[in-house]
Each structure stands twice: as C-alpha cells, then as structure tokens.
Amino acid sequence: MLSKFPYLRQDFLASIVVFLVAVPLCVGVAVASGVPAELGLVTGIVGGLVTGLMPGSSLQVSGPAAGLTVLVFEAVSEFGVAALGVIVLMAGLLQLAMGFFGIGRWFRAISVSVVEGMLCGIGLVIIAGQVYAAAGLKAPESGIGKIAGLPGAFADALGSTAALTSLAIGAGTVAVIVLWKKMPKAVQSVPGALAAVVLATVVALAFNLPVATVQVEGLLGVIQPPGSEAFGELAGPAIWGTIVAFALIASAESLFSAAAVDRLHDGPRTHYNKEMIAQGAGNTLCGLLGALPMTAVIVRSSANVNAGAKTKASRVLHGVWLLLFAAALPSALALIPIPALAGILVHAGWKLIPFRQITGLWRSHKGEALILVITAVAIVTVNMFEGVLIGLALAVVKTAWEASHLKMEVIDKGAGPIQVYLSGNATFLRLPKILDSLEALPQDRPIELNLSGLHHLDHACRTALEGWAERHSTSGTDPVKLTST
C-alpha cells in the first residue's frame, strides 16, 4: 500500500492542516458574501474533490476566496441568491472555453500592477465592510460609502454596549491571528484563524455575550440548483457583465496563485490551460449546486506546501474532511460569532493590500505604481469589474506610450540644409510633438528629414510628415528631402 502511495503520510498530515485553515475561511467568506454559511463549505468541498483531482497545478488548493467576496456580494444584492448559481455556472463554462482554446497562459501577460491594484481595492472594501459586521451594524452598499461611513459607524458603536462587545470580539480575533505567529512552533501547528474562532466562540458562550452567531440551514437545505427563473436572467445584458467579471477575475487570481505556489516547491510546474479547465469544471459544478464561485487560494495553497504536501492527494483529502464536517457537525457552525468571522476577513483583507509592492514600484516604476493606486481607487469608488477595466486600459495606454519612444536630433551647421534625424517608433501618440518640433524650424531653409532610424512608422505619422513636407515645399521655400533608407 505504502509503495503505491509513497507520500501518503505527508499528504494526509498536510490535508488536516489545510482543512483546519479552510473551515473558518469558507464560512467567513460565505457570510460576508451574503449567502448561507454552508455554501462556502460546498464550494470548498467541490474545490477539493473535483478541482483537486484534475491536472493543472498539483499543490494549490481551491475554494471560496476573500478576493471574490465583494463581487459576489454585489451580484447577490443586484440579482438575488437564486441567480448566483446561474452566474457561477456560466462563468465556469466560460473558463472551460478559455482553457480549451489555450487562453489560460495569456493571463500571465496581465499587468502585475493591475492585479495588485485589484487586490488592494478588494482588500480595502473587505476591511471597511467587515468593520460594520464586527460591530453588528448594517454596512452601506458602495465601497466608497463603506469607507466614508466608518467615523459614523464608530460613533454609533460607542453608544451601544452590544456593538462595543461585538466589536471587541472582532478586534480580539484579529489580535489572536497576528500574535499567533509569535507562539511556539508546536502551538502554531493549529492555524491561527481556527484558534481565533474557537477562542471567540468559547468566550462568547462562557460569558453569554450578546453577539450574533452564524445562521445554520443544513447542507442539503442550502443546495438549490438554479431554476428557470434564474436562467431567465440571462436575457438581460446586465448579468453578462457580472459573469465575465467572475470568469476573468477568478481566472486571474487562480493563475497568479499558481505562479506563486510554483515558487514555493520543486515539484511539477503548473500547466496553465489545464488549470483553467480544472477551475472551470469546479465553478460549473458549484453553479449547478447554487454555491459560491471558487478560485485557487494562496493562503490554503501555501499552508498545503508548508505542511509538506507532495501530491494532489492532500487537497483531495481536505475536501473529504470538509464534507464529513459539513455532514456530521453542521450545528457547530451555529456557535460561531459573526464578529469573529469578520475579524478573520479583516485580517485577510489587510493581507491583500500590497504595501511593499507599492513602495518598491514607486521607487523604480512610478507609472506602474500609479496604475496600481488608480485601479484600487476605481474599485473602491465605482465597482470591481469597471475598476479592473480602468486599470487594464491604463496599462495598455502606458505600454503604447512607452512603445512609441521617439528621438529627434536636429543638426544645423549654419550652411546647407538642416538635417533632422528621427529614430525609434513614430506613432500617432508622438505626432503632436513631432509636428511642433518641425514647424519650429526655420521655414526659409532646405530641410532633410531622415527616417532611416525608425523601427516603426505608422500610417498617421507617415501621412502627417508627407503633408508637412508638401506644405513646406509649396510655401515658397526650398523643398524638404525625405530619406527613409
């Protein structure tokens, strides 16, 4: 038996660690997304048993992710929980198509600044929203409303003993997670998030604290395949923007996670198109079950690698443990204080904000740092999908601007023609500067315009330069000589 599975012991122990990490995150993401807690466990189970069995990335673990919380909450608020299954189903099918057509590897070409900006914006919205949840208050719907309303929320909390108690549970959860890393190694074998939830639950029960707890409906009670009314939503154009956002953002997060996980181990590298297909298959099934969307999750994946996992058996086994927990101990979820889950997500949101990357980019590539910041601000002020589109558009414009680098050298020896040399890439983005420089030259002297140093000359520039040469030649001055070879 052991000869057929030489790493069974390592994978078994790693699966236990990943399971313990996954439980509070699955439940917390579901509650923060505005859906029953069990749906988070369903997505985690599918991520382990279905996506975990498929080829792609051998050691990364999939499940509900904090990075999609904001988008899922917006979708549920706009279209309802019943339509969530259809959205996730269609996003999964779109991922399958992208994988089969070999688009998965192209996600590696997405600007890192846009991805980091996306995570930063999501992190800010998660933190702001979960502060309200920790205090037992209703959060505004928009990202900017959440942030702007924080002073008022704290003022309201100060006037309520119940709100202060709830907020203290949330703050204590964050403190335990942060301080847990300073505990002895033996103690750290228990994940900090799980320890924080258990401690918060024990304190709330022991002192009979007036805090809200998770509402439990039972595993079978929450699984609701989308009906005909939900599929009817596909007739409207609004839902398709959400579907595309789910597919693109979930794919980008999964494939960037795969690249990060590959750096953590020496095993087989990720096959990006196969991983895209695996994620699509998982999301398709999640959609049919009416569950949350899944992505590869770097927290669970790094825990898997650090715990000594060697094969995909560890992530499959973690799905088995999630299934057994959801089936045998669903009542345990009803004991968990909601502010404790909010504290877990506040910490997760903080980890999404790339403080070091922003500082490093500002020192070396200010343009990339601006794209990161603008993307994050756009997500907070508008919404996640449009914010990402704004970031991508800025990245394309920046690349086009840099690709159109042009050097102009003017040599005037006082006698004879003025010689102008253009080198680099002449595109319409540089055309105004080119024409301003040429029109500033003496108009009563012959000019030789040498284009032989250009790597690229687009149609707009060629037409404009030929027009300028013709105007200069017909204005009663000496003709312009164009040299292109």
C-alpha positions, 0 to 999 in steps of 0.5 A, a space after each residue: 500500500 505504502 509503495 503505491 502511495 509513497 507520500 501518503 503520510 505527508 499528504 494526509 498530515 498536510 490535508 488536516 492542516 489545510 482543512 483546519 485553515 479552510 473551515 473558518 475561511 469558507 464560512 467567513 467568506 460565505 457570510 460576508 458574501 451574503 449567502 448561507 454559511 454552508 455554501 462556502 463549505 460546498 464550494 470548498 468541498 467541490 474545490 477539493 474533490 473535483 478541482 483537486 483531482 484534475 491536472 493543472 497545478 498539483 499543490 494549490 488548493 481551491 475554494 471560496 476566496 476573500 478576493 471574490 467576496 465583494 463581487 459576489 456580494 454585489 451580484 447577490 444584492 443586484 440579482 438575488 441568491 437564486 441567480 448566483 448559481 446561474 452566474 457561477 455556472 456560466 462563468 465556469 463554462 466560460 473558463 472551460 472555453 478559455 482553457 480549451 482554446 489555450 487562453 489560460 497562459 495569456 493571463 500571465 501577460 496581465 499587468 502585475 500592477 493591475 492585479 495588485 491594484 485589484 487586490 488592494 481595492 478588494 482588500 480595502 472594501 473587505 476591511 471597511 465592510 467587515 468593520 460594520 459586521 464586527 460591530 453588528 451594524 448594517 454596512 452601506 452598499 458602495 465601497 466608497 460609502 463603506 469607507 466614508 461611513 466608518 467615523 459614523 459607524 464608530 460613533 454609533 458603536 460607542 453608544 451601544 454596549 452590544 456593538 462595543 462587545 461585538 466589536 471587541 470580539 472582532 478586534 480580539 480575533 484579529 489580535 489572536 491571528 497576528 500574535 499567533 505567529 509569535 507562539 511556539 512552533 508546536 502551538 502554531 501547528 493549529 492555524 491561527 484563524 481556527 484558534 481565533 474562532 474557537 477562542 471567540 466562540 468559547 468566550 462568547 458562550 462562557 460569558 453569554 455575550 450578546 453577539 450574533 452567531 452564524 445562521 445554520 440551514 443544513 447542507 442539503 437545505 442550502 443546495 438549490 440548483 438554479 431554476 428557470 427563473 434564474 436562467 431567465 436572467 440571462 436575457 438581460 445584458 446586465 448579468 453578462 457583465 457580472 459573469 465575465 467579471 467572475 470568469 476573468 477575475 477568478 481566472 486571474 487570481 487562480 493563475 497568479 496563485 499558481 505562479 506563486 505556489 510554483 515558487 514555493 516547491 520543486 515539484 511539477 510546474 503548473 500547466 496553465 490551460 489545464 488549470 483553467 479547465 480544472 477551475 472551470 469544471 469546479 465553478 460549473 459544478 458549484 453553479 449547478 449546486 447554487 454555491 459560491 464561485 471558487 478560485 485557487 487560494 494562496 493562503 490554503 495553497 501555501 499552508 498545503 506546501 508548508 505542511 509538506 504536501 507532495 501530491 494532489 492527494 492532500 487537497 483531495 483529502 481536505 475536501 473529504 474532511 470538509 464534507 464529513 464536517 459539513 455532514 456530521 457537525 453542521 450545528 457547530 457552525 451555529 456557535 460561531 460569532 459573526 464578529 469573529 468571522 469578520 475579524 478573520 476577513 479583516 485580517 485577510 483583507 489587510 493581507 491583500 493590500 500590497 504595501 511593499 509592492 507599492 513602495 518598491 514600484 514607486 521607487 523604480 516604476 512610478 507609472 506602474 505604481 500609479 496604475 496600481 493606486 488608480 485601479 484600487 481607487 476605481 474599485 473602491 469608488 465605482 465597482 470591481 469589474 469597471 475598476 479592473 477595466 480602468 486599470 487594464 486600459 491604463 496599462 495598455 495606454 502606458 505600454 503604447 506610450 512607452 512603445 512609441 519612444 521617439 528621438 529627434 536630433 536636429 543638426 544645423 551647421 549654419 550652411 546647407 540644409 538642416 538635417 533632422 534625424 528621427 529614430 525609434 517608433 513614430 506613432 500617432 501618440 508622438 505626432 503632436 510633438 513631432 509636428 511642433 518640433 518641425 514647424 519650429 524650424 526655420 521655414 526659409 531653409 532646405 530641410 532633410 528629414 531622415 527616417 532611416 532610424 525608425 523601427 516603426 512608422 505608422 500610417 498617421 505619422 507617415 501621412 502627417 510628415 508627407 503633408 508637412 513636407 508638401 506644405 513646406 515645399 509649396 510655401 515658397 521655400 526650398 523643398 524638404 528631402 525625405 530619406 527613409 533608407 
